[in-house]
Amino acid sequence: MRSFITLLLLIFQTGLFAQSNIPVRIEDHSVVTQNLKNADINYLTFKGAVNLQAYGAVPFYKSTVNLPDILFDCEIDISIIKTDTLDDIIASSITDKELIDTTFKTIVFNEGQEASIYVMPFRKTSKGIERLLDFEVLIEYVPSEPTDNSRSMNINYANESKLSSGTWFKLGITETGIHSLNYDDINSMGINPNDIVVENIGIFGNYDGLLPEANSKFRKDDLEENSIKSVGLEDGKFDEGDFILFYAQAALTWTYNPFTGRFVHNNNYYADTTYYFFTPDRGSQKNMSVLDGTSEVGTYVVTSFTDKAVHEVDLENMISSGKEWYGERFEGDTLERTFNFSFPNLKLDDPLFLSLEIIGRSYENSYYDIYVNNQQVVDSTKIRFITPTLGIFGRKSTSNTTFFPDSDDLDVRLVFKSNDPNASGWLDFLVLNAERELKFTGNQMEFCNTHTSATGNVSEFRVSETSANDEVWDITDKHNPKRVITNFEDATTVFTLPTDSLKTFTIYNGNSFLKPISYNIVPNQNLHGITDVNFVIIRPEFFSEYAEEVANIHRYHDDLKTVTVGLTEIYNEFSSGSQDITAIRDFMRMLHKKGAFGSERAYLLLFGDASFDYKNRVHNNTNLVPTYESLESLRETGTFATDDYFGLLDDSEGANASGDLDVGIGRFPISTIIEAQTTIEKIENYLSQNNKVMSKWRTDICFVADDRDNNLHLIQAEDLVEITDTLFSGIAVKKIFLDAYNKVTVPGGFRYPDVNRKINEQMSQGALIVNYTGHGGLIGWSNELVLDVPMINAFNNFDNLPLIITATCEFSRFDDPEFKSAGEYVFLNENGGGIALLTTTRLAYAHSNFIMNSRIYSNLLSCDEEGNVPRLGDLIRLAKIPSNENFLNFTLLGDPALTLAYPKYKVETESVVTAGDNDTIHALSIVNVSGVINDASGNLQSNFNGYVYPEVYDKATNYKTLGNDGNSYPQDFTLFDRLIYDGRVLVENGNFEFEFKVPKDIIYSYGNGKILYYALDTTNYTDAWGGFESFLIGGIDENADIDDIGPDIDIYLNTNQFSNMDVVTSSPVLFSKIKDDNGINNTGVGLGRDMVMVLDNDYSNPIIMNEFFSMDINSYKSGQIVYPMSNLSSGMHTLTLKVWDLYNNSTQKTIEFVVNDEAEISLLEVYNYPNPFTEETEFTFDHNKSGIELDVILRIYDITGNFVVELTSENNFSGKIRWNGNGSKNNRVPDGLYTYTLEVTDEYGNVTVQQQKLIKLSR
């Protein structure tokens, strides 16, 4: 303190006090409506708005300032420059308007040498709600007391858990008091009591109620050995009749409040059973110490004590969110209930204290009365009404009263009253504190006198109606009770002890003891021994095999140091065996504090679904790996569920899930083995290296924007695009803005069918990321349901899974076992959906969402010192720093250790020139492009061999939205979507070169075009991406060749042996080879220039073929369409194909064919490759039975006709079968000439056989 005063004097002398102003202009004031599961929320917002939980939906302006020193605080005021008043209609509809003060509220939070300043730019006046538009924040720095850092907890963590060796049993406890373990109990555990070395027995446990959320508060590490009383073990043996006694605390605990003089009950949100641990071989027979209660002289005689009782039954969670549950309901014909209490030997001349909490839900004021033994003790206490716009389910009311009882037995009657016939009330709890005479009742009795504790006090306790054998324990320290030596006189047990602090005792007669409700063996474990890890997977026991699979994926694929941990193991070492979600955080904090993560980034995967119900009260509950639920359980604008809690590991963090994330956290919202297997299959496939998975979709980021709220969501999407455009030129930005499409009226509302189609197309094609900003909810995106659950369940994109980012409300409310959210369906879709979601679980505010979303893109490609891009866990962690209460509802559903499928290398353009060495591209000019594949440092990848897929675009197209919504307006935006060349080019030794011809139909004005690349090394299966925009495009090449002839077309079905009027199956494959010396228009650039197929002259339903066409390698003049058809009706059909060249010349060709699934089988091009072969060969054949299941038998004979082997393939669609060169006895066959017969049978019984020859050579 002396140094602090000296510093202040120095500050005064040097004039270091400072004042600064922050000018503020609040922009983009608006009102946003969100439709949630339980309420409709109308909230005020503005650009950069943040929200504080205590103030619900009312937004704040926030700024952060640096303090001159940690010994400074800041005080703020505001200078008003300009205000206006909200429209009365808008003001009346605002959610949480009751939380707006009569002043412009200011709040300051300090964290070290930084201060966060909050200003609520709204206040209530006689004219309505006044709104700040322009103002200044006036800041004055003032000295503050030094921070007391002694509160930081430096726990000395054990290097190994007590449970790491020996034999252990977990004892379930549901009642507080003295418990016994006798000979029979030990025997029932499977232990022979005669084999026990009594010096090694022990009871361990450290349950003291819920673990503290704040990291700065004390908690015990690992299990603590408790003091016991051994009876009959003095001879060193555990004989029949011997037993041990120990004190055990049940889930409900009590805390004495010295300011009110009352006991307050502490409900356990997470568990109803606590646990202690018995070991026959790892304890020390820690017998309790003895207090001599006969040698002191008392200054205070105690003949009474304060007893307490509570009625709290958790039956309903009102909004399926939050920790708080409520009990008995009052409504309809049940408007009063009676609760019975009994306090033996109640002191009728001392007042009894009653505390009650109730909630009411009514659109008129409600009231309640309380009677005790028909004596009214609470009269017509009001519960304020609610309105539909409040965003609150009901209101709490608390009553505290004292009265004089007239009996030991108390009937507490609660009467609920309201004029609203639909009103309902729910009891939360009913607590009584009562003064009893200190008379022994029952077999054991706890007592505590709250009036005797004071410095220097020595109290004489006189417990009457006892016997000489009754024994007293001091249980103030529940884990180390002490036996008190007492005197006995006149049926009274007397002892005298110092009571300078509050003391609690129990007396028992030995006639009967409490018993654990369960005995379960505990396998050895040692989480405290983990010293080197950066990926932790926490799972329930039945997911252990599948969690280990994910761990192995990352050990192999990423070389991550990974460990899988069972929830039960965590609870055993960190919360004395019972469920307490803080144990999970404390386990992660131990790893953090012990340096197990080292300097590397760390990740936590929660391998299982969660639930707002920790205690399995909900049918089919899914509390497999719990999440953190807020305390708020009535107000939609203040409740949240978050997994962030488990990653808040620094000393000042934790309370109410506050702080900055130290690890990246994700969750698999899975509850079944099938869902676990599906999730693993999707991850394995996503990480696989093959040409099914590795394709152009990895370069796409698609932004989907809603149409409401004065274009807020479109503007935010465009801002995200602007960030994305600065990241890397190889990113292909796609835009689906709802307001750019026609809105149609349907029964019950409006729809955007073209947007539904575009989203389906984008998901089918795949994307690195699909990002949605706008309104949404549990069942999908936007009021028009541009994405809904049926669409999600129909996604079939297993090989090109995007990361889904949703800046919308509760799209992925994963903790509701009664309703599966749309986001969960995306994750769980076994045929596709998304690889992961960065998504929201509750109400999400638009501007806070945008901050998170912006940070995600700002960090998307930010490499660490070793050149590694962020994993998904890094993206969400970095997006939440610095922290904000609004970010808690943003979560990662997916693998936090997964890296997005960014291509590994870069495609660099070296030159873009036309035939005349001109760097400006014209319509009909021939363009030459060359480039290389480099690593991030610019080094040529000379071993890269495969293909590059260039997409060349005309200038960005200008679009304007339509202003469909009444609260939006037409707005311009641009998009590179005029594709003028889409090719496939050979890459050799990291180099490539190609040429293409520019279509006639470009936009002739001049501007920058764009090239996007995706490249795949088909040998090593690595890939690359890149982009180039440094070229002009426009005008026309006046010297271009003249061409008025359309392309050449060949059309056939299933095989090139097809002839007109051939018979095919109902699922034929269309093949069409197309050639044109001046280039083929395969991109559809130009009005009506798509490749189009028409079946049976149905020109009203043409099928666009562009995406089914692929250019030949290094060509723009030839290519092929491959299009599988299905479910064609039997009989005659026609097929017409129309294609265009780059000069806008077209060619149309028609074929006729007959569909008959039962026709004879026709086999074509039967051969094997390679032939000759050494190791293995593949037999292939074409046929006319496309889409029909075929049974194939391949019989191989040697040159003399002797049988060698038979190969079979049932349900064969592909026309392929492999042989490894082994005979029927799995022996290698000798080299030489062989013959084979191919027998093919279709499902209609048609059979055909062909014979061919092959040669096997030596290895």
Secondary structure, DSSP 8 states (H G I E B T S, - for coil): -HHHHHHHHHHHHHT---EEEEEEE----EEEEEE-SS-EEEEEE-TT-EE-GGGTT-EEEEEEEE-SSTTEEEEEEEEEEEEEE--HHHHHH-TTGGG--SS--EEEEEETTEEEEEE--EEEETTEEEEEEEEEEEEEEEE-----GGGS------SS-GGGSS-EEEEEE-S-EEEEEEHHHHHHTT--GGG--GGG-EEE----SS--SSTTS----S--EE-BEEESGGGSS--TT-EEEEEE--S-EEEEETTTTEEEEE--SS-S-EEEEEESSS----B--EEE-SS---SEEE-EEEEEEEE----B-TTS-SS--B--EEBTTB-EEEEEEE-TTB-TTS-EEEEEEEEEE-SS-EEEEEEETTEEEEEEEEE----TTS-BS-EEEEEEEEE--SSSEEEEEEEEEES-TT-EEEEEEEEEEEEEE-B--SSEEEE--TTS-STT-EEEEEEES--TT-EEEE-SSTTS-EEEE-EEETTEEEEEEE-SS---EEEE-SS--B--SEEEEE----GGG--S-SEEEEE-GGGHHHHHHHHHHHHHHT---EEEEEHHHHHHHHSTTS--HHHHHHHHHHHHHTTTTTTS--EEEEES---S-TTS-STT---SS--EE-S--SBTTT--EESGGGG--STT--GGG-S--SSEEEEE---SHHHHHHHHHHHHHHH--STTT-SGGGGEEEEEE---TTTHHHHHHHHHHHHHHTT-TT-EEEEEEGGGS--EEETTEEE-HHHHHHHHHHHHH--SEEEEES-EETTEETTTTSEEHHHHHH---TTS--EEEEESSSTT-TT-TT---HHHHHHH-TT-S-SEEEEESS---HHHHHHHHHHHHHTTT---TTS----HHHHHHHHT-S--GGGGGEEEES-TT------SEEEEEEEEEETTS-SEEEET-EEEEEEEEE-TTS-B-TT--EEEEEEEE-S-EEEE----STT----EEEE---EEEE--EEEETTEEEEEEE--S-S--S-EE-EEEEEEEETTT--EEEEEE---EEEEE-TT--------EEEEEESSTT--TT-EE-SS-EEEEEEE-TT-B--S--STT-S-EEEETT-TTS-EE-GGGEEE-TT-SSEEEEEEE-----SEEEEEEEEEEBTTS-EEEEEEEEEE-TTS---EEEEEEESSSBSS-EEEEEEES-TTS-EEEEEEEEETT--EEEEEEEEEE-S-EEEE-SB-TTS-B--SEEEEEEEEEEETTS-EEEEEEEEEE---
